Amino acid sequence: MPGAATVVGAHRKAFASRRRDPVAKREAVLKTAAQLFLEKSYGRTTLNDVADRLNITKPALYHYFHSKEDILLGCYRWGTGLIENNLNAIAAQFGTGLEKVEAFIQSYANTMTMQFGRCVMRLDEGDLSGAAREEVRAYKRKIDRRLRSFIEEGIKDGSIVPCDPKIAAFSIAGALNWICMWYEPEGTLSAEEIGSQFTRTLTRGLARSPRNS
């Protein structure tokens, strides 16, 4: 795993040449900010911190983002975009509702070990403006609806025992979101191993046993 200095250096390279793709520079800002949000918290991180870490001026930073909140929303949009792509793939590639729930848990657990997932889930929504708070909540509702739909599908196809899809979805999401509070990149378990263990644990109460079929 690359060290912090290596990661910082890689992000700075995006700004080393004026010919670089602006998309690469925006990504460098988001990755650097996510790292700082984890190190210092969102509330304590300033735009000057982000600019200093990238070795650029604060005015240069304004070419890509208007405010710290704008950067945070960029992190949310990136992270939820990845999750949505995964959800679409899960819906298309897996058969039963239970299989889709299992794939969702594995995928979401992996996201919670990534910088974007960890930094945004640690956020105190009280730090956001009303409009930004509503956008973030809309992202969360969208993901929740997809998980509920997988659970409902499993109940209909018989792979999941009858239950309240809302309560089941809240239970799963609550457990997965907590990963960001204790996960350590240098820990003994890989992201894949964590995802596998969560998948087994969180679906035991949902799966219909053969004798109940």
For each residue, the residues with C-beta under 8 A, 3 or more apart:
1: 185 186
2: 6 7 10
3: 6 7
4: 7 8 35
5: 8 9
6: 2 3 9 10
7: 2 3 4 10 11 31 35
8: 4 5 11 12 32 35 53
9: 5 6 12 13
10: 2 6 7 13
11: 7 8 14 28 31 32 53 54
12: 8 9 15 16 28 54 55
13: 9 10 16 28
14: 11 20 24 25 27 28
15: 12 20 25 28 54 55 56 60
16: 12 13 20
17: 20
18:
19:
20: 14 15 16 17 24 25
21: 24 25
22: 25 26 64
23: 26 27
24: 14 20 21 27 28
25: 14 15 20 21 22 28 29 64
26: 22 23 29 30 64 65 74
27: 14 23 24 30 31
28: 11 12 13 14 15 24 25 31 32 54
29: 25 26 32 33 50 54 61 64 65 71 74
30: 26 27 33 34 71 74 75 78 116
31: 7 11 27 28 34 35 115
32: 8 11 28 29 35 36 50 53 54
33: 29 30 36 37 45 50 68 71 72 75
34: 30 31 37 38 75 115 116 118 119
35: 4 7 8 31 32 38 39 53 115 119
36: 32 33 39 40 45 49 50 53
37: 33 34 40 41 42 45 72 75 119 122 123
38: 34 35 115 118 119 122
39: 35 36
40: 36 37 44 45 49
41: 37 44 45 122
42: 37 45 68 72 119 122 123 124 127
43: 124 127
44: 40 41
45: 33 36 37 40 41 42 49 50 68
46: 49 50 68
47: 50 51 58 61 67 68
48: 51 52 58
49: 36 40 45 46 52 53
50: 29 32 33 36 45 46 47 53 54 61 68 71
51: 47 48 54 56 57 58 60 61
52: 48 49 55
53: 8 11 32 35 36 49 50
54: 11 12 15 28 29 32 50 51 61
55: 12 15 52
56: 15 51 60 61
57: 51 60 61
58: 47 48 51 61 62
59: 62 63
60: 15 51 56 57 63
61: 29 47 50 51 54 56 57 58 64 65
62: 58 59 65 66
63: 59 60
64: 22 25 26 29 61
65: 26 29 61 62 70 71 74
66: 62 70
67: 47 70 71
68: 33 42 45 46 47 50 71 72
69: 72 73 128 129 132
70: 65 66 67 73 74
71: 29 30 33 50 65 67 68 74 75
72: 33 37 42 68 69 75 76 120 123 128 132
73: 69 70 76 77 132 135 136
74: 26 29 30 65 70 71 77 78
75: 30 33 34 37 71 72 78 79 116 119 120
76: 72 73 79 80 120 135 136 139
77: 73 74 80 81
78: 30 74 75 81 82 116
79: 75 76 82 83 111 114 116 117 120
80: 76 77 83 84 139 142 143
81: 77 78 84 85
82: 78 79 85 86 111 116
83: 79 80 86 87 107 108 111 143
84: 80 81 87 88 142 143
85: 81 82 88 89
86: 82 83 89 90 104 107 111
87: 83 84 90 91 104 107 143 146
88: 84 85 91 92
89: 85 86 92 93
90: 86 87 93 94 100 103 104 107 150
91: 87 88 94 100 146 150
92: 88 89
93: 89 90 103
94: 90 91 99 100 103
95: 99
96: 99 100 153 154 157 159
97: 100 101 150 151 152 153 154 155 156 157 159 160
98: 101 102 154 159 160 203 206 207 208
99: 94 95 96 102 103 159
100: 90 91 94 96 97 103 104 150 153 154
101: 97 98 104 105 147 150 151 154 160 172 203 206
102: 98 99 105 106 199 203
103: 90 93 94 99 100 106 107
104: 86 87 90 100 101 107 108 146 147 150
105: 101 102 108 109 172 176 195 198 199 202 203
106: 102 103 109 110 195 196 198 199
107: 83 86 87 90 103 104 110 111 195
108: 83 104 105 111 112 176
109: 105 106 112 113 176 179 191 194 195 198 199
110: 106 107 113 114 191 192 195
111: 79 82 83 86 107 108 114 116 117
112: 108 109 117 118 121 176 177 179 180 183
113: 109 110 117 118 179 183 185 191 194
114: 79 110 111 117 118 191
115: 31 34 35 38 118 119
116: 30 34 75 78 79 82 111 119 120
117: 79 111 112 113 114 120 121 180
118: 34 38 112 113 114 115 121 122 180 183
119: 34 35 37 38 42 75 115 116 122 123 180
120: 72 75 76 79 116 117 123 136
121: 112 117 118 177 180
122: 37 38 41 42 118 119 180 181
123: 37 42 72 119 120 127 128 136
124: 42 43 127
125: 128 133 136 137
126:
127: 42 43 123 124
128: 69 72 123 125 132 133 136
129: 69 132 133
130: 133 134
131: 134 135
132: 69 72 73 128 129 135 136
133: 125 128 129 130 136 137
134: 130 131 137 138
135: 73 76 131 132 138 139
136: 73 76 120 123 125 128 132 133 139 140
137: 125 133 134 140 141
138: 134 135 141 142
139: 76 80 135 136 142 143
140: 136 137 143 144
141: 137 138 144 145
142: 80 84 138 139 145 146
143: 80 83 84 87 139 140 146 147 173
144: 140 141 147 148 169 170 173
145: 141 142 148 149
146: 87 91 104 142 143 149 150
147: 101 104 143 144 150 151 169 172 173
148: 144 145 151 152 165 166 168 169
149: 145 146 152 153
150: 90 91 97 100 101 104 146 147 153 154
151: 97 101 147 148 154 155 160 163 165 168 169 206
152: 97 148 149 155 156 165
153: 96 97 100 149 150 156 157
154: 96 97 98 100 101 150 151 157 158 159 160 206
155: 97 151 152 158 160 161 162 163 165
156: 97 152 153
157: 96 97 153 154 160
158: 154 155 208 213
159: 96 97 98 99 154 207 208
160: 97 98 101 151 154 155 157 163 206 207 208
161: 155 205 206 207 208 212
162: 155
163: 151 155 160 167 168 206
164: 167 168
165: 148 151 152 155 168 169
166: 148 169 170
167: 163 164 170 171
168: 148 151 163 164 165 171 172 206
169: 144 147 148 151 165 166 172 173
170: 144 166 167 173 174
171: 167 168 174 175 202
172: 101 105 147 168 169 175 176 202
173: 143 144 147 169 170 176 177
174: 170 171 177 178
175: 171 172 178 179 198 202
176: 105 108 109 112 172 173 179 198 202
177: 112 121 173 174 180
178: 174 175 181 182
179: 109 112 113 175 176 182 183 194 198
180: 112 117 118 119 121 122 177 183
181: 122 178
182: 178 179
183: 112 113 118 179 180 187 194
184: 187
185: 1 113
186: 1
187: 183 184
188:
189: 193 194 197
190: 193 194
191: 109 110 113 114 194 195
192: 110 195 196
193: 189 190 196 197
194: 109 113 179 183 189 190 191 197 198
195: 105 106 107 109 110 191 192 198 199
196: 106 192 193 199 200
197: 189 193 194 200 201
198: 105 106 109 175 176 179 194 195 201 202
199: 102 105 106 109 195 196 202 203
200: 196 197 203 204
201: 197 198 204
202: 105 171 172 175 176 198 199 205 206
203: 98 101 102 105 199 200 206 207
204: 200 201 207
205: 161 202
206: 98 101 151 154 160 161 163 168 202 203
207: 98 159 160 161 203 204
208: 98 158 159 160 161 212 213
209: 212 213
210: 213
211:
212: 161 208 209
213: 158 208 209 210
